[in-house]
């Protein structure tokens, strides 16, 4: 069970950084892609730089509809289907994924044109409202109950709903949950439902197991010290032993989580392109964050 970061802001010698997120997940020899980065060519180029072949990956999970998680979808499908007709042919999303968003009047989501182009290329969107076991031990959360008042929503993003413009609450936000031997491994795109809400949902969904690791964007970079301390205290309560914080987690936020969650620089790490987490091994942050 291994997760490799393909898109985030920092990079460690191989590949390029961007404002976006993507990760390749391997479980028992099977692969899925989680999010597709912001720019069309980043994920494919970084995978090649890391020696990873995405042509055999047929399932892609899109954590939510924002551009920085969906920007590579069409380009990846178009390029990879030349070698495998099934490559990235099924895109798994939550309800509300296709709502159009803007920030300061500019598009902020997967466009209707991109949706149509992906479908024209033979791609299919599969919507998940309820928790779904995609493969044995690999779960999609579906819609995450927001029981605790977290502060993980994007600022100034407007959702263009049939009822009119409204603040974007990212209702489709979903995560991947891996049922590992040491506990659950939760992979998030931005954690807009709240990372604590997400972990609580993951634990309830899979036999009330403990959460051993969190990988991905947690959208903590805009939180104040009190809110970060609150988040860290809940990670400690839930027994989280490893955090690989990428994308919108924030560099300072990762450092503060180390203290409030009881972790250290080996177990709570700022992620870069090429960073990885493999069950049973320490986080490999690359030389930049080591």
C-alpha positions as CSV (number, residue, x, y, z in Angstrom):
1,X,0.0,0.0,0.0
2,X,1.8,3.1,-1.3
3,X,1.0,6.7,-2.1
4,X,3.2,8.9,-4.3
5,X,2.6,12.7,-4.6
6,X,2.4,13.8,-8.3
7,X,1.2,17.4,-7.9
8,X,1.8,19.9,-5.2
9,X,3.5,23.2,-4.8
10,X,7.0,22.0,-3.7
11,X,9.2,19.6,-5.7
12,X,12.3,17.7,-4.8
13,X,14.6,17.7,-7.8
14,X,12.3,15.7,-10.1
15,X,9.2,17.2,-11.6
16,X,7.7,20.6,-11.3
17,X,5.6,22.2,-8.6
18,X,2.2,23.9,-9.1
19,X,-0.8,25.0,-7.1
20,X,-2.7,21.7,-7.4
21,X,-2.8,18.2,-6.1
22,X,-2.6,14.6,-7.4
23,X,-1.4,11.3,-6.0
24,X,-0.9,7.8,-7.3
25,X,-2.3,5.2,-5.0
26,X,-1.1,1.5,-5.2
27,X,-2.9,-1.2,-3.3
28,X,-2.0,-4.9,-3.8
29,X,-0.6,-4.2,-7.2
30,X,-3.6,-2.2,-8.4
31,X,-3.4,1.6,-9.0
32,X,-5.8,4.5,-9.0
33,X,-5.1,8.2,-9.5
34,X,-6.4,10.6,-6.9
35,X,-7.0,14.1,-8.5
36,X,-5.3,15.3,-11.6
37,X,-3.5,18.5,-10.7
38,X,-4.1,22.0,-11.9
39,X,-2.3,22.4,-15.2
40,X,-2.9,19.9,-18.1
41,X,0.6,18.5,-18.3
42,X,1.9,18.6,-14.7
43,X,0.8,15.1,-13.5
44,X,1.9,13.3,-16.7
45,X,5.2,15.1,-16.8
46,X,5.9,14.5,-13.1
47,X,5.0,10.8,-13.3
48,X,7.4,10.4,-16.2
49,X,10.1,12.2,-14.2
50,X,9.5,9.8,-11.3
51,X,9.6,6.7,-13.5
52,X,5.9,6.0,-13.0
53,X,3.6,4.7,-15.9
54,X,0.0,5.9,-15.6
55,X,-1.3,4.1,-18.7
56,X,-2.5,1.1,-16.7
57,X,-4.5,3.3,-14.3
58,X,-8.2,3.1,-15.2
59,X,-9.9,4.6,-12.1
60,X,-9.5,8.3,-11.2
61,X,-11.0,9.8,-8.0
62,X,-11.8,13.5,-8.2
63,X,-12.0,14.8,-4.6
64,X,-14.0,17.9,-5.7
65,X,-14.7,20.1,-8.7
66,X,-12.1,22.9,-8.3
67,X,-9.8,23.5,-11.2
68,X,-6.6,22.7,-9.2
69,X,-7.7,19.1,-8.8
70,X,-9.3,18.5,-12.2
71,X,-7.1,20.5,-14.6
72,X,-5.2,17.5,-15.9
73,X,-8.2,15.2,-16.4
74,X,-8.9,15.7,-20.2
75,X,-5.2,15.8,-21.2
76,X,-4.4,12.7,-19.2
77,X,-7.3,10.8,-20.8
78,X,-6.4,11.9,-24.3
79,X,-2.7,11.0,-24.0
80,X,-3.0,7.8,-22.1
81,X,-5.8,6.2,-24.0
82,X,-3.4,5.9,-27.0
83,X,-1.6,3.2,-25.0
84,X,-4.6,1.8,-23.1
85,X,-8.2,2.5,-24.2
86,X,-9.3,2.1,-20.6
87,X,-6.8,4.6,-19.1
88,X,-8.6,7.0,-16.7
89,X,-11.9,6.0,-18.3
90,X,-13.9,6.1,-15.0
91,X,-13.9,9.3,-12.9
92,X,-15.5,8.9,-9.5
93,X,-17.1,12.1,-8.0
94,X,-19.5,13.2,-5.3
95,X,-22.9,14.9,-5.8
96,X,-22.5,18.5,-6.6
97,X,-19.3,18.0,-8.5
98,X,-20.5,19.7,-11.6
99,X,-21.7,22.9,-10.1
100,X,-19.9,25.8,-11.7
101,X,-17.8,28.1,-9.5
102,X,-16.1,31.4,-9.8
103,X,-13.6,33.4,-7.8
104,X,-13.4,37.2,-8.5
105,X,-15.5,36.5,-11.6
106,X,-13.0,34.0,-13.1
107,X,-13.9,30.2,-13.5
108,X,-12.8,28.1,-10.6
109,X,-14.1,24.6,-11.6
110,X,-14.0,21.9,-14.2
111,X,-15.8,23.6,-17.2
112,X,-18.8,22.2,-19.0
113,X,-16.6,22.1,-22.1
114,X,-14.0,19.9,-20.3
115,X,-16.7,17.6,-19.0
116,X,-18.1,17.2,-22.5
117,X,-14.6,16.6,-24.0
118,X,-13.8,13.9,-21.4
119,X,-17.0,12.1,-22.2
120,X,-16.3,12.5,-25.9
121,X,-13.0,10.7,-25.3
122,X,-14.9,7.8,-23.8
123,X,-14.7,8.8,-20.1
124,X,-17.5,8.1,-17.7
125,X,-18.3,10.0,-14.5
126,X,-19.6,7.8,-11.6
127,X,-21.3,9.6,-8.7
128,X,-21.1,8.4,-5.1
129,X,-23.4,9.8,-2.4
130,X,-22.9,6.9,0.0
131,X,-19.7,5.2,1.2
132,X,-18.5,2.8,-1.5
133,X,-15.9,0.0,-1.4
134,X,-14.3,0.4,-4.8
135,X,-11.9,-2.6,-4.3
136,X,-11.4,-4.8,-1.3
137,X,-10.0,-2.5,1.4
138,X,-10.3,0.7,-0.8
139,X,-13.2,2.9,0.1
140,X,-14.7,6.2,-1.1
141,X,-16.3,8.2,1.6
142,X,-19.1,9.6,-0.4
143,X,-20.7,12.7,1.2
144,X,-19.0,13.4,4.5
145,X,-21.2,14.4,7.5
146,X,-20.1,17.7,8.8
147,X,-20.7,17.2,12.5
148,X,-18.0,19.4,13.8
149,X,-17.6,23.2,12.9
150,X,-14.4,23.2,11.0
151,X,-13.1,26.1,9.0
152,X,-11.8,24.4,5.8
153,X,-13.9,26.1,3.1
154,X,-12.4,28.2,0.3
155,X,-12.7,31.9,0.6
156,X,-14.3,34.1,-2.0
157,X,-15.4,31.2,-4.2
158,X,-19.0,31.5,-5.4
159,X,-21.1,28.5,-6.5
160,X,-23.5,29.2,-9.3
161,X,-26.4,27.1,-8.3
162,X,-30.0,26.9,-9.8
163,X,-31.1,29.0,-6.7
164,X,-28.6,31.7,-7.5
165,X,-25.0,32.5,-6.5
166,X,-23.9,31.3,-3.0
167,X,-20.7,30.7,-1.0
168,X,-19.1,27.5,-2.2
169,X,-19.5,24.8,0.5
170,X,-18.0,22.1,-1.7
171,X,-20.7,19.6,-0.8
172,X,-19.1,16.9,-3.1
173,X,-15.9,16.7,-1.1
174,X,-14.8,13.1,-0.8
175,X,-11.7,11.2,0.3
176,X,-10.2,7.8,-0.2
177,X,-9.9,5.4,2.8
178,X,-7.4,2.5,2.7
179,X,-7.9,-0.3,5.2
180,X,-4.3,-1.1,6.1
181,X,-2.8,-3.5,8.6
182,X,-1.8,-0.7,11.0
183,X,-5.1,1.2,10.6
184,X,-6.8,3.4,8.1
185,X,-4.9,5.6,5.6
186,X,-6.9,8.6,4.5
187,X,-6.1,10.5,1.3
188,X,-7.6,13.9,0.9
189,X,-7.6,16.5,-1.8
190,X,-8.4,19.6,0.2
191,X,-10.4,18.3,3.1
192,X,-13.1,20.9,2.6
193,X,-15.5,18.9,4.7
194,X,-13.0,19.3,7.5
195,X,-10.2,16.9,8.2
196,X,-11.6,15.8,11.6
197,X,-15.0,15.3,10.1
198,X,-13.4,13.2,7.3
199,X,-11.4,11.1,9.8
200,X,-14.5,10.5,11.9
201,X,-16.4,9.4,8.9
202,X,-13.6,7.1,7.7
203,X,-13.4,5.4,11.1
204,X,-17.2,4.9,11.3
205,X,-17.3,3.6,7.8
206,X,-14.7,0.9,8.1
207,X,-15.4,-1.0,11.3
208,X,-14.6,1.9,13.6
209,X,-10.9,1.4,13.0
210,X,-8.2,3.8,14.1
211,X,-6.6,6.2,11.6
212,X,-2.9,5.6,11.2
213,X,-2.0,8.1,8.5
214,X,-3.3,11.1,6.6
215,X,-1.9,12.1,3.2
216,X,-2.9,15.1,1.1
217,X,-4.3,18.6,1.3
218,X,-6.0,19.6,4.6
219,X,-6.8,23.2,3.8
220,X,-5.3,24.5,7.0
221,X,-3.1,27.3,5.7
222,X,-5.6,30.0,6.4
223,X,-6.4,28.9,10.0
224,X,-5.3,30.8,13.0
225,X,-3.2,29.3,15.9
226,X,-6.2,28.4,18.0
227,X,-7.9,26.6,15.1
228,X,-4.7,24.7,14.3
229,X,-4.3,23.6,17.9
230,X,-7.9,22.4,17.9
231,X,-7.2,20.3,14.8
232,X,-4.0,18.9,16.1
233,X,-5.7,17.9,19.4
234,X,-8.3,15.9,17.5
235,X,-5.6,14.2,15.4
236,X,-3.9,13.2,18.6
237,X,-7.3,11.9,20.0
238,X,-7.8,9.8,16.9
239,X,-4.4,8.3,17.2
240,X,-3.0,9.6,13.8
241,X,0.6,8.5,13.6
242,X,1.7,10.0,10.3
243,X,0.8,13.1,8.4
244,X,2.1,13.9,4.9
245,X,0.6,17.4,4.4
246,X,0.6,18.7,0.8
247,X,-1.0,21.4,-1.3
248,X,-3.3,23.6,0.8
249,X,-2.3,22.2,4.2
250,X,0.3,25.0,4.5
251,X,3.9,24.8,5.6
252,X,3.4,26.6,9.0
253,X,0.3,24.6,9.6
254,X,2.3,21.4,9.3
255,X,4.8,22.6,11.8
256,X,2.1,23.6,14.3
257,X,0.4,20.2,13.8
258,X,3.6,18.5,14.8
259,X,3.4,20.1,18.3
260,X,-0.4,19.9,18.9
261,X,-0.7,16.3,17.6
262,X,2.4,15.0,19.4
263,X,4.2,14.1,16.2
264,X,7.7,15.0,15.0
265,X,9.7,15.9,11.9
266,X,9.8,12.2,10.8
267,X,6.0,11.6,11.2
268,X,4.5,15.0,10.3
269,X,6.0,16.2,7.0
270,X,5.6,18.9,4.3
271,X,5.0,16.9,1.1
272,X,6.7,17.6,-2.2
273,X,6.4,16.1,-5.7
274,X,7.9,12.6,-5.3
275,X,7.2,12.3,-1.6
276,X,5.6,9.0,-0.6
277,X,4.1,7.1,2.2
278,X,4.2,3.3,2.2
279,X,2.4,1.3,4.9
280,X,4.9,-0.2,7.3
281,X,7.7,2.2,6.4
282,X,8.5,5.8,7.5
283,X,7.3,8.7,5.4
284,X,9.8,9.4,2.5
285,X,9.6,13.2,2.2
286,X,12.5,13.5,-0.2
287,X,15.7,15.4,0.6
288,X,13.9,18.8,0.7
289,X,11.8,18.1,3.8
290,X,14.0,15.5,5.5
